[in-house]
Amino acid sequence: MGVIKALHEAGVPIAGLVGASAGSLIGPLYAAHRDVREMVEVALSANMASLTAWFLGGLRIGPEAWGFGQKLWRCYGHLDFQELALPFAATVLDAASGQHLLVREGNVGRAVEASIRPPGLLPPVKLQGRWFVDGGLHDTVPVGLAQVAFPGLPVVAVPVGEFFLLPPPLRPASRRLGNLLWALGATPPSRLGGLALLACLVGEGPPPRPPAAATVRPRLHGIMAALPMRIQEAVRRGERAARAALPAIKSLLEASPGVMGG
């Protein structure tokens, strides 16, 4: 949020946003109306009670969602992608194949639900006949997909954490465990299928990731996603990191009419 806010206030022309997992949750807060004040106000309204209720309600985004999910519904969850003021795409992971894909059509709230759905804890989301889970698994910064979504535009990457990877000697055993679970009858929509997928993913090495045109890396010491009680401080740190990167980002404008954040 802080990075988007700083780029917006500096007049950087943002051509579109691509978000994985938490990035897909935040992206439409800005893409809905290009309103940074609304984006920050909605995010800061979250607290432990509303977020806990949201998780216990299945991380749904709808008019009857629990906790924070209802506020997200009012902000952008009721919109279709073509109704957004700014192009946005959510990344998802196919629960059967492990393939990372972009969602750019249909209901925004449903796409975000899929992009944040933790496998093994909650059932995957079914879109267009396929089961999808958290788009930030394994590849947390979808630079490659952002380049697909907005070809020819420079990508500004915002890493806020990496997926857990096992030490190389343990990876083959994890992959074997995942394959064994599939062989024992795990299916994509099942909890066992989610565990099989995770076992296979943690058995992979670092994801292949093309270089971004620029990277804004906020300092996240003391900021924990599992304990989201320092949202305002996280926003400030994102702003500081983006302002420090502004000279490099603005130099990209000489070669391109727009800058896209991924």
C-alpha positions in Angstrom: 0.0 0.0 0.0 2.7 2.4 0.9 4.5 1.8 -2.4 1.4 2.5 -4.4 0.6 5.6 -2.3 4.1 7.0 -2.8 4.1 6.4 -6.6 0.6 7.8 -7.0 1.5 11.0 -5.0 4.8 11.4 -7.0 2.8 11.3 -10.3 4.2 8.1 -11.6 1.8 6.8 -14.2 0.7 3.4 -13.0 -0.6 1.4 -16.0 -1.9 -1.5 -14.0 -1.4 -3.8 -11.1 -0.7 -7.6 -10.7 -1.0 -9.1 -7.3 -0.2 -12.5 -5.7 -1.8 -13.5 -2.4 -1.7 -10.4 -0.1 -0.8 -8.3 -3.2 -4.1 -9.4 -4.9 -5.9 -8.4 -1.7 -4.4 -4.9 -1.8 -4.3 -4.2 -5.5 -8.0 -3.7 -6.1 -8.2 -1.4 -3.1 -6.4 1.1 -5.4 -7.5 -0.2 -8.7 -11.2 0.2 -7.9 -11.2 4.0 -7.9 -7.5 5.1 -8.0 -8.1 6.5 -4.5 -5.1 6.1 -2.2 -7.0 7.6 0.7 -9.8 5.0 0.5 -7.2 2.3 0.0 -5.4 3.2 3.2 -8.6 3.9 5.2 -10.0 0.5 4.3 -6.8 -1.3 5.2 -6.4 0.6 8.5 -9.9 -0.3 9.5 -8.8 -4.0 9.8 -8.1 -5.2 13.3 -7.5 -8.6 15.0 -11.2 -9.1 15.7 -12.4 -8.4 12.1 -9.5 -10.4 10.6 -10.0 -13.4 12.9 -13.8 -13.3 12.1 -12.9 -13.2 8.4 -10.6 -16.2 8.6 -13.1 -18.2 10.7 -15.7 -17.4 8.0 -13.6 -18.9 5.3 -11.9 -15.7 3.9 -15.0 -15.0 1.9 -15.6 -11.7 0.2 -19.3 -11.1 -0.2 -22.3 -9.3 1.2 -22.7 -11.9 4.0 -19.0 -12.4 4.6 -17.7 -12.3 8.2 -15.5 -9.5 9.5 -13.2 -7.7 7.1 -14.5 -9.7 4.1 -17.6 -7.6 4.1 -15.7 -4.4 3.9 -13.7 -5.7 1.0 -17.0 -6.6 -0.7 -18.2 -3.1 -0.4 -15.0 -1.6 -1.7 -14.3 -3.9 -4.7 -15.7 -7.4 -4.2 -18.9 -6.6 -5.9 -17.1 -5.4 -9.1 -16.2 -7.2 -12.2 -12.7 -6.7 -13.6 -13.9 -4.4 -16.4 -15.5 -2.1 -13.9 -12.2 -1.3 -12.2 -10.7 2.2 -12.8 -7.3 0.6 -13.3 -6.4 -2.7 -15.0 -5.7 -5.4 -12.4 -4.9 -9.1 -12.5 -4.8 -11.6 -9.6 -2.4 -14.6 -9.7 -3.7 -18.0 -8.7 -2.2 -21.5 -8.5 -4.0 -24.4 -10.1 -4.5 -26.9 -7.3 -4.2 -29.9 -9.7 -1.2 -28.9 -11.8 0.6 -26.3 -9.7 0.6 -23.9 -12.6 0.5 -20.2 -11.9 -2.1 -18.3 -13.9 -3.6 -14.8 -14.2 -7.3 -14.1 -13.5 -8.5 -10.9 -15.3 -12.2 -11.7 -15.9 -15.3 -12.1 -13.9 -15.9 -11.1 -10.3 -13.0 -9.4 -8.6 -13.9 -10.6 -5.1 -14.0 -14.2 -6.2 -10.6 -13.9 -7.9 -9.1 -12.5 -4.8 -10.6 -15.3 -2.7 -8.8 -17.7 -4.9 -5.5 -15.8 -4.8 -5.4 -15.8 -1.0 -6.9 -19.3 -0.3 -4.4 -21.3 1.9 -4.4 -25.0 0.7 -4.8 -27.6 3.4 -6.6 -25.1 5.7 -9.5 -24.0 3.5 -11.0 -25.6 0.4 -9.8 -24.2 -3.0 -11.9 -21.8 -5.0 -13.5 -23.1 -8.2 -13.3 -20.8 -11.2 -14.3 -21.8 -14.7 -14.3 -25.4 -13.8 -10.8 -25.4 -12.2 -9.7 -25.4 -8.5 -7.4 -22.6 -7.5 -5.4 -21.7 -4.3 -3.0 -19.0 -3.1 -1.3 -17.3 -6.0 1.7 -16.4 -3.8 2.7 -20.0 -3.1 6.3 -20.6 -4.4 6.3 -17.5 -6.6 5.5 -14.6 -4.3 6.5 -11.8 -6.8 4.9 -12.7 -10.1 7.2 -10.6 -12.4 6.8 -13.0 -15.3 3.0 -12.9 -15.2 3.1 -9.2 -14.9 5.1 -9.0 -18.0 2.5 -11.2 -19.7 -0.3 -9.0 -18.5 1.3 -5.8 -19.5 3.7 -6.6 -22.4 6.2 -3.9 -23.2 5.9 -2.0 -20.0 8.5 -1.9 -17.2 7.6 -3.9 -14.1 8.2 -2.5 -10.7 8.4 -5.4 -8.3 7.5 -5.1 -4.6 8.8 -8.1 -2.6 7.4 -8.5 0.9 8.5 -12.0 1.6 9.4 -15.3 0.0 7.8 -18.7 0.1 9.3 -21.3 2.5 11.8 -23.5 0.7 13.4 -26.6 2.2 17.2 -27.1 2.2 18.2 -28.8 -1.1 19.0 -32.2 0.5 15.4 -32.5 1.8 13.6 -31.4 -1.3 13.4 -34.9 -3.0 11.8 -36.4 0.0 9.2 -33.7 0.1 8.4 -34.2 -3.6 8.1 -37.9 -3.0 5.7 -37.3 -0.1 3.6 -35.1 -2.3 3.5 -37.6 -5.1 2.6 -40.4 -2.6 -0.3 -38.4 -1.3 -1.6 -37.9 -4.8 -1.2 -41.6 -5.4 -3.2 -42.4 -2.2 -6.2 -40.6 -3.6 -5.7 -37.0 -2.8 -7.9 -34.7 -5.0 -7.5 -31.0 -5.8 -10.5 -29.9 -3.8 -9.6 -32.0 -0.7 -7.6 -31.0 2.3 -5.3 -33.9 1.5 -4.8 -32.5 -2.0 -3.8 -29.2 -0.5 -1.2 -30.9 1.6 0.1 -32.9 -1.4 0.4 -29.7 -3.4 2.3 -28.0 -0.5 4.7 -30.9 -0.2 5.5 -30.8 -3.9 5.9 -27.0 -3.8 8.3 -26.9 -0.8 10.3 -29.6 -2.6 11.0 -27.2 -5.5 13.9 -24.8 -5.7 13.6 -21.1 -5.9 11.1 -20.1 -8.7 12.5 -18.9 -12.0 11.9 -15.2 -12.0 12.8 -12.7 -14.8 14.4 -9.5 -13.5 12.1 -6.6 -12.9 12.8 -3.2 -14.4 13.0 -1.8 -10.8 12.5 -3.3 -7.3 11.1 -1.6 -4.3 12.0 -3.6 -1.2 10.4 -2.2 2.0 12.2 -2.9 5.3 10.0 -5.4 7.1 11.8 -6.0 10.3 9.2 -6.4 13.1 6.3 -6.6 10.6 4.5 -9.9 10.7 1.6 -11.0 8.4 0.5 -13.4 11.1 0.1 -10.6 13.6 -1.3 -7.7 11.5 -1.2 -5.1 14.2 1.3 -2.6 12.6 -0.5 -1.9 9.3 0.1 1.9 9.6 3.8 1.3 10.2 4.0 -1.1 7.2 2.4 1.6 5.0 5.0 4.2 6.2 7.9 1.8 5.4 6.5 1.1 2.0 6.3 4.8 1.3 9.9 5.4 2.4 11.2 2.5 0.3 9.3 3.8 -2.8 10.5 7.4 -2.3 14.1 6.1 -2.1 13.5 4.2 -5.4 11.8 7.1 -7.2 14.9 8.3 -9.1 15.4 4.9 -10.6 11.7 4.5 -11.3 11.4 7.9 -13.0 14.3 7.1 -15.2 12.1 4.3 -16.7 9.6 6.9 -17.9 12.1 8.1 -20.4 11.7 4.8 -22.3 8.1 4.0 -21.5 4.8 6.0 -21.2 3.7 4.0 -18.1 5.0 2.1 -15.2 3.3 -1.0 -14.0 3.6 -2.3 -10.4 3.6 -6.1 -9.9 
